């Protein structure tokens, strides 16, 4: 899968996760009287009626400053790349703060972008690494409340309400990610569409494949192209449908998109571009996908890859400002000074950037702001990696407020380069395709970076 689609704290609970929760039991929720420095201040929900207004540090919540000498209590909602990156950056600066991570899945950590390359990983006899919540607890000296849903956030009292406890925080970080955007089509087979947005759904998708299986992917963006490459290289017939006229239309200039298309078609991928899906119906042979214009595709499995929807419900219910995603400033601070948002759920300075490189830079700015070192993200370069072994792509792009970039191209036998330069001839953006990706480290050192980068 592409850069940056981080796993979140709001995924379904697997059977393994349920058993783990039963094994850990209620002892995961610590009585304040027995609390150690490794736990956030935590109140079981059975105390709620005795504490009608929720035990609070409302005075502390009115200020963005934590009193000198006090131990901070961080609560992070979400156990994906964004959540664990924030925890790791906090630990680099502060060894003593209490960090509690709340997640509705089992809290394990893995590379979500690699989910769209599982077949190529298997062909290389490599292993898909999953680090358990217990291992992450030991590595980062934090507490993971796995298989735990957050019911509400109470900003006035700096409390997160879960199913079984009330967690006080000095700073709250929302890293709840995004959900797969569902397809809205006619027909009786909508419920048969697969969406891969976490490890569990990836396993479900793989289990649906069988010998002779035909796969239709709806969406020719990062996820769609990566899956198309992975599946076609493994021998499955693959059709890709997109309303855009080229693959990766939202990211790459047309010539680069065509270059990727040509290489994927060479391994058997069939593209149906400039057309939408009208309906998906069940048939005796499997599924029938009717496209705009009359084309009908036969398939056994349909994979939806039409983008992400940031999870904003929790923030919205807490009264935080929400637009496309949770609105944050250059320090990743929401409309409440004690609450931050990071990753696919955050809209930074009016821009939504669901990429790994963005999360990495944004996390540094967030933690710097918490520890009173000003380092706002401001406009930044986006580094995007397309993991299509048939035609790898690295793109380094700027956020633009409008207008069309003037690209120049250089094509060789094994690759394509595209550049944008300013009036002084300085390199501002580039895209590298095929073997030219090896030039990325050299070019990234010379690209003109915005002066406000952290």
Wavefront OBJ file of the C-alpha trace (Angstrom):
o trace
v 0.000 0.000 0.000
v 1.099 3.525 -0.513
v 2.903 5.891 1.801
v 1.108 7.084 4.799
v -2.101 5.178 5.253
v -1.547 4.620 8.913
v -3.538 2.107 10.902
v -5.835 3.609 13.458
v -7.440 3.044 16.807
v -10.890 2.347 15.409
v -10.573 -0.917 13.532
v -12.484 -4.105 14.037
v -11.401 -6.464 16.801
v -10.040 -9.796 15.611
v -10.692 -13.077 17.373
v -7.051 -13.107 18.463
v -7.480 -9.603 19.867
v -10.559 -10.632 21.820
v -8.719 -13.558 23.363
v -5.830 -11.244 24.272
v -8.239 -8.860 25.967
v -9.791 -11.694 27.952
v -6.314 -12.872 28.946
v -5.277 -9.407 30.166
v -8.607 -8.800 31.899
v -9.617 -5.733 33.901
v -6.219 -5.490 35.568
v -5.149 -3.404 32.567
v -7.093 -0.546 34.169
v -5.087 0.718 37.082
v -6.467 1.982 40.378
v -5.066 5.512 40.926
v -3.940 4.543 44.399
v -1.747 1.801 42.937
v -0.620 3.774 39.920
v 3.010 3.789 38.790
v 4.842 6.174 36.520
v 4.207 3.903 33.546
v 0.461 4.519 33.638
v -1.721 7.496 32.854
v -3.963 8.596 35.688
v -6.888 6.249 35.194
v -10.331 5.999 36.791
v -12.495 2.872 36.310
v -15.910 3.641 34.830
v -17.608 2.139 37.910
v -16.475 5.310 39.751
v -18.207 7.560 37.274
v -21.358 8.254 39.269
v -19.324 9.046 42.363
v -17.437 11.637 40.337
v -20.285 13.318 38.480
v -18.029 15.967 36.948
v -15.110 13.573 36.353
v -11.948 14.134 38.449
v -10.139 16.834 36.539
v -7.166 19.092 36.305
v -9.269 21.811 34.752
v -6.856 24.462 35.905
v -4.051 22.794 33.996
v -6.284 22.460 30.942
v -6.802 26.213 30.747
v -3.144 26.709 29.981
v -0.887 25.211 27.330
v 1.914 25.045 29.883
v 2.584 22.081 32.160
v 3.823 23.206 35.599
v 7.614 22.836 36.003
v 8.646 19.585 37.658
v 5.329 17.817 37.012
v 5.156 14.550 35.090
v 3.199 14.804 31.872
v 0.451 12.290 31.105
v 0.026 11.699 27.382
v -2.937 9.814 25.976
v -2.653 8.707 22.345
v -5.771 7.402 20.598
v -4.747 5.078 17.772
v -1.986 2.484 17.423
v -0.959 2.953 13.805
v 2.157 4.512 12.354
v 1.106 8.003 13.479
v 0.379 6.961 17.057
v 3.587 4.999 17.540
v 5.664 7.669 15.775
v 4.359 10.285 18.209
v 5.083 7.995 21.156
v 8.620 7.359 19.910
v 9.286 11.096 19.398
v 7.963 11.886 22.887
v 10.228 9.249 24.413
v 13.275 10.725 22.689
v 12.657 13.996 24.532
v 11.176 12.797 27.809
v 11.976 9.468 29.464
v 9.709 10.055 32.463
v 6.329 11.092 31.031
v 3.427 8.661 31.241
v 2.143 7.536 27.851
v -1.092 5.580 27.472
v -2.189 4.382 24.047
v -5.855 3.498 23.533
v -6.799 1.374 20.537
v -9.788 -0.712 19.548
v -7.558 -3.266 17.824
v -4.894 -5.487 19.382
v -2.271 -2.723 19.423
v 0.249 -4.515 17.227
v 2.540 -2.478 14.996
v 3.292 -3.260 11.356
v 3.969 -1.513 8.064
v 0.557 -0.726 6.633
v 1.971 0.443 3.260
v 3.443 -3.046 2.801
v -0.020 -4.650 2.823
v -0.310 -4.083 -0.934
v 2.930 -6.009 -1.532
v 2.299 -9.198 0.442
v 2.641 -11.485 -2.581
v 5.967 -9.986 -3.636
v 7.165 -10.267 -0.031
v 6.233 -13.964 -0.083
v 7.994 -14.496 -3.428
v 11.198 -13.135 -1.893
v 10.825 -15.551 1.046
v 10.678 -12.534 3.337
v 8.462 -12.154 6.379
v 5.818 -9.538 7.062
v 6.877 -8.288 10.482
v 4.253 -7.667 13.135
v 5.384 -6.337 16.521
v 2.988 -7.142 19.362
v 1.574 -4.567 21.734
v 3.549 -6.134 24.585
v 6.798 -5.651 22.650
v 5.892 -2.028 21.875
v 5.113 -1.430 25.551
v 8.580 -2.632 26.507
v 10.343 -0.727 23.721
v 8.672 2.632 24.393
v 7.834 2.318 28.115
v 4.157 2.965 27.571
v 0.838 1.322 28.358
v -1.331 -0.026 25.532
v -5.030 -0.407 26.290
v -5.860 -2.817 23.467
v -9.356 -3.680 22.203
v -10.663 -0.584 23.953
v -13.040 1.867 22.306
v -13.074 5.555 23.195
v -16.587 6.681 24.003
v -15.974 10.399 24.371
v -13.437 13.144 24.982
v -14.113 15.709 27.727
v -11.848 18.664 26.846
v -12.951 20.861 29.784
v -11.672 18.299 32.274
v -8.889 16.774 30.151
v -10.400 13.296 30.300
v -10.795 10.521 27.737
v -13.726 8.237 28.455
v -13.275 4.628 27.340
v -15.521 1.611 27.745
v -14.078 0.825 31.167
v -12.074 3.800 32.407
v -11.658 7.548 32.546
v -8.148 8.599 31.530
v -6.792 11.998 32.512
v -4.267 13.638 30.214
v -2.030 16.662 30.119
v -1.855 16.303 26.311
v -4.086 14.222 24.053
v -2.980 13.090 20.574
v -5.615 11.847 18.144
v -4.088 9.428 15.638
v -7.266 7.639 14.595
v -6.433 7.425 10.887
v -8.918 7.087 8.055
v -11.365 4.510 6.730
v -11.508 3.170 3.190
v -13.912 5.223 1.088
v -16.838 2.902 0.218
v -18.004 2.536 -3.379
v -21.524 3.727 -4.087
v -22.830 1.684 -6.996
v -26.050 -0.007 -8.026
v -26.545 -3.760 -7.904
v -26.936 -6.565 -5.397
v -23.230 -7.163 -4.748
v -22.118 -4.052 -2.866
v -21.488 -6.133 0.226
v -19.033 -8.305 -1.723
v -16.561 -5.449 -2.353
v -13.268 -5.827 -0.460
v -11.433 -2.927 1.161
v -7.914 -3.392 2.504
v -7.146 -0.889 5.260
v -5.486 -3.030 7.929
v -3.898 -6.428 8.442
v -7.169 -8.201 9.204
v -8.886 -6.977 6.027
v -5.745 -7.834 4.036
v -5.914 -11.432 5.244
v -9.631 -11.546 4.399
v -8.868 -10.317 0.864
v -6.128 -12.913 0.337
v -8.444 -15.681 1.583
v -10.983 -14.807 -1.136
v -8.496 -15.461 -3.929
v -8.394 -18.860 -5.580
v -6.965 -20.526 -8.661
v -8.406 -18.972 -11.822
v -9.706 -15.969 -9.885
v -10.231 -12.736 -11.854
v -9.849 -9.489 -9.900
v -11.233 -6.051 -10.680
v -9.723 -3.091 -8.841
v -11.763 0.105 -8.717
v -9.306 2.977 -8.374
v -5.995 3.587 -10.177
v -4.290 5.594 -7.448
v -1.436 4.507 -5.201
v -3.246 1.580 -3.612
v -4.877 0.399 -6.827
v -1.640 0.410 -8.848
v 0.359 -1.298 -6.099
v -2.212 -4.091 -5.761
v -2.462 -4.419 -9.549
v 1.318 -4.923 -9.808
v 1.426 -7.353 -6.884
v -1.507 -9.476 -8.096
v -0.564 -9.518 -11.797
v 3.019 -10.478 -10.974
v 1.620 -13.371 -8.914
v -0.319 -14.618 -11.947
v -3.858 -13.329 -11.426
v -5.773 -11.577 -14.242
v -6.363 -7.971 -13.119
v -8.616 -5.198 -14.463
v -8.279 -1.654 -13.114
v -11.102 0.880 -13.479
v -10.842 4.612 -12.796
v -12.827 7.689 -13.751
v -9.550 9.571 -14.395
v -7.875 9.435 -17.785
v -4.547 8.163 -16.397
v -3.264 6.157 -13.442
v -2.110 8.180 -10.426
v -3.790 11.289 -11.859
v -3.881 13.089 -8.507
v -0.110 12.772 -8.043
v 1.862 12.381 -11.269
v 2.074 14.480 -14.423
v 0.310 12.721 -17.353
v 3.489 11.501 -19.048
v 4.661 9.774 -15.860
v 1.222 8.241 -15.337
v 1.323 6.874 -18.885
v 4.813 5.490 -18.282
v 3.550 3.527 -15.251
v 0.509 2.338 -17.202
v 2.627 0.995 -20.069
v 4.805 -1.049 -17.706
v 1.838 -2.488 -15.793
v 0.058 -3.396 -19.023
v 3.229 -5.228 -20.071
v 2.710 -7.708 -17.189
v -0.978 -8.210 -18.002
v -2.881 -5.467 -16.139
v -5.849 -4.169 -18.159
v -6.843 -0.536 -17.580
v -10.334 0.891 -18.172
v -9.816 4.623 -17.675
v -12.156 7.577 -18.026
v -15.062 5.370 -16.942
v -16.942 4.827 -13.703
v -18.647 1.702 -12.344
v -22.411 1.735 -12.869
v -23.310 -1.513 -11.097
v -21.978 -4.737 -9.602
v -24.235 -7.788 -9.810
v -23.895 -11.394 -8.678
v -23.945 -14.018 -11.420
v -23.488 -17.789 -11.609
v -19.841 -17.212 -12.596
v -19.118 -14.649 -9.858
v -19.577 -10.914 -10.298
v -20.549 -8.763 -13.266
v -19.204 -5.183 -13.248
v -20.987 -2.820 -15.642
v -18.967 0.261 -16.605
v -20.104 3.589 -17.951
v -20.257 3.284 -21.741
v -21.458 -0.321 -21.805
v -18.327 -2.382 -21.065
v -19.009 -5.353 -18.768
v -16.237 -7.070 -16.805
v -16.420 -10.523 -15.221
v -14.666 -10.979 -11.905
v -14.646 -13.138 -8.810
v -13.310 -10.453 -6.460
v -13.716 -6.672 -6.516
v -11.253 -4.524 -4.561
v -12.273 -0.946 -3.743
v -9.320 1.464 -3.829
v -10.941 4.859 -4.272
v -9.341 6.692 -1.384
v -9.757 7.363 2.320
v -12.202 9.130 4.620
v -10.541 10.721 7.686
v -12.122 9.629 10.953
v -13.459 12.814 12.524
v -16.461 11.620 14.545
v -14.708 11.581 17.916
v -13.216 15.044 17.416
v -16.483 16.481 16.156
v -18.400 15.152 19.171
v -15.787 16.786 21.440
v -16.442 20.183 19.836
v -13.143 20.345 17.933
v -13.013 22.138 14.608
v -13.466 19.731 11.707
v -13.397 20.254 7.944
v -12.332 17.488 5.579
v -10.313 16.134 8.506
v -9.514 17.401 12.028
v -8.285 20.967 11.565
v -4.839 21.633 13.072
v -2.298 24.437 12.888
v 1.389 24.248 12.010
v 2.081 22.675 15.422
v -0.603 19.980 14.870
v -2.687 21.623 17.607
v -6.472 21.433 17.241
v -8.932 24.148 18.233
v -8.339 22.963 21.816
v -4.845 23.780 23.060
v -4.383 20.460 24.887
v -5.454 18.251 21.992
v -3.378 17.438 18.886
v -4.142 15.406 15.756
v -1.647 13.543 13.602
v -1.708 11.361 10.509
v -4.523 10.569 8.110
v -7.115 12.132 10.425
v -5.433 15.581 10.431
v -5.788 18.515 8.046
v -2.615 20.564 8.475
v -2.894 24.253 7.593
v -5.791 23.513 5.262
v -4.057 20.612 3.508
v -4.741 16.886 3.943
v -1.605 14.827 3.290
v -2.040 11.074 3.960
v 1.605 10.125 3.478
v 4.249 8.519 5.667
v 6.777 11.331 5.102
v 4.172 13.877 6.196
v 3.484 11.988 9.420
v 7.181 11.773 10.232
v 7.779 15.516 9.820
v 4.493 16.477 11.463
v 5.208 14.340 14.525
v 8.481 16.188 15.088
v 6.668 19.529 14.895
v 3.948 18.301 17.270
v 6.385 17.086 19.907
v 8.540 20.212 19.551
v 5.451 22.340 20.199
v 4.538 20.329 23.293
v 8.020 20.777 24.705
v 8.042 24.521 23.916
v 10.404 24.380 20.956
v 8.744 26.182 18.064
v 9.004 24.214 14.823
v 5.785 24.511 12.789
v 5.444 22.306 9.731
v 4.116 25.024 7.388
v 4.143 24.146 3.656
v 6.314 21.104 3.093
v 7.614 18.776 0.448
v 5.665 15.568 -0.018
v 7.776 12.507 -0.667
v 5.697 9.709 -2.180
v 6.928 6.221 -2.963
v 4.991 3.948 -5.300
v 5.878 0.347 -4.478
v 5.339 -1.184 -7.907
v 8.416 -3.363 -8.567
v 7.616 -3.452 -12.279
v 7.974 0.326 -12.373
v 8.985 1.890 -9.023
v 8.271 5.600 -8.626
v 9.542 8.265 -6.226
v 7.921 11.703 -6.315
v 8.961 14.789 -4.350
v 6.247 17.416 -4.716
v 5.303 20.786 -3.255
v 1.927 21.844 -1.949
v 0.462 24.368 -4.356
v -2.371 26.832 -3.887
v -3.309 26.473 -7.565
v -1.838 26.649 -11.016
v -0.165 24.013 -13.175
v 3.503 23.110 -12.830
v 5.693 23.229 -15.930
v 7.373 19.841 -16.140
v 10.378 18.903 -18.240
v 11.067 15.242 -19.028
v 14.109 13.096 -19.749
v 13.455 9.501 -20.806
v 16.104 6.820 -21.073
v 16.090 3.120 -21.847
v 15.102 2.036 -18.361
v 13.450 5.045 -16.745
v 11.842 8.480 -16.882
v 12.735 11.691 -15.025
v 10.462 14.721 -14.627
v 11.515 18.066 -13.111
v 10.040 21.408 -12.104
v 12.492 24.291 -11.745
v 11.957 27.889 -10.632
v 12.908 30.976 -12.643
v 16.464 30.782 -11.280
v 16.838 27.178 -12.450
v 16.663 25.666 -8.966
v 15.084 22.210 -8.665
v 11.699 22.441 -6.892
v 9.975 19.122 -7.632
v 10.772 15.858 -9.357
v 9.375 12.453 -10.280
v 11.604 9.446 -10.940
v 10.274 6.294 -12.639
v 11.885 2.912 -13.256
v 15.640 2.645 -12.774
v 15.905 6.417 -12.335
v 14.679 6.069 -8.723
v 18.301 5.426 -7.774
v 18.894 9.168 -8.282
v 16.524 10.087 -5.452
v 19.087 10.513 -2.617
v 21.263 12.738 -4.811
v 18.367 14.905 -6.023
v 16.735 15.233 -2.611
v 19.902 16.839 -1.264
v 19.725 19.505 -3.980
v 15.983 20.161 -4.226
v 14.943 23.651 -3.076
v 13.185 23.085 0.228
v 10.685 25.531 1.767
v 12.497 27.667 4.362
v 9.870 26.830 6.986
v 10.457 23.083 7.006
v 11.216 21.717 10.507
l 1 2 3 4 5 6 7 8 9 10 11 12 13 14 15 16 17 18 19 20 21 22 23 24 25 26 27 28 29 30 31 32 33 34 35 36 37 38 39 40 41 42 43 44 45 46 47 48 49 50 51 52 53 54 55 56 57 58 59 60 61 62 63 64 65 66 67 68 69 70 71 72 73 74 75 76 77 78 79 80 81 82 83 84 85 86 87 88 89 90 91 92 93 94 95 96 97 98 99 100 101 102 103 104 105 106 107 108 109 110 111 112 113 114 115 116 117 118 119 120 121 122 123 124 125 126 127 128 129 130 131 132 133 134 135 136 137 138 139 140 141 142 143 144 145 146 147 148 149 150 151 152 153 154 155 156 157 158 159 160 161 162 163 164 165 166 167 168 169 170 171 172 173 174 175 176 177 178 179 180 181 182 183 184 185 186 187 188 189 190 191 192 193 194 195 196 197 198 199 200 201 202 203 204 205 206 207 208 209 210 211 212 213 214 215 216 217 218 219 220 221 222 223 224 225 226 227 228 229 230 231 232 233 234 235 236 237 238 239 240 241 242 243 244 245 246 247 248 249 250 251 252 253 254 255 256 257 258 259 260 261 262 263 264 265 266 267 268 269 270 271 272 273 274 275 276 277 278 279 280 281 282 283 284 285 286 287 288 289 290 291 292 293 294 295 296 297 298 299 300 301 302 303 304 305 306 307 308 309 310 311 312 313 314 315 316 317 318 319 320 321 322 323 324 325 326 327 328 329 330 331 332 333 334 335 336 337 338 339 340 341 342 343 344 345 346 347 348 349 350 351 352 353 354 355 356 357 358 359 360 361 362 363 364 365 366 367 368 369 370 371 372 373 374 375 376 377 378 379 380 381 382 383 384 385 386 387 388 389 390 391 392 393 394 395 396 397 398 399 400 401 402 403 404 405 406 407 408 409 410 411 412 413 414 415 416 417 418 419 420 421 422 423 424 425 426 427 428 429 430 431 432 433 434 435 436 437 438 439 440 441 442 443 444 445 446 447 448 449 450 451 452 453 454
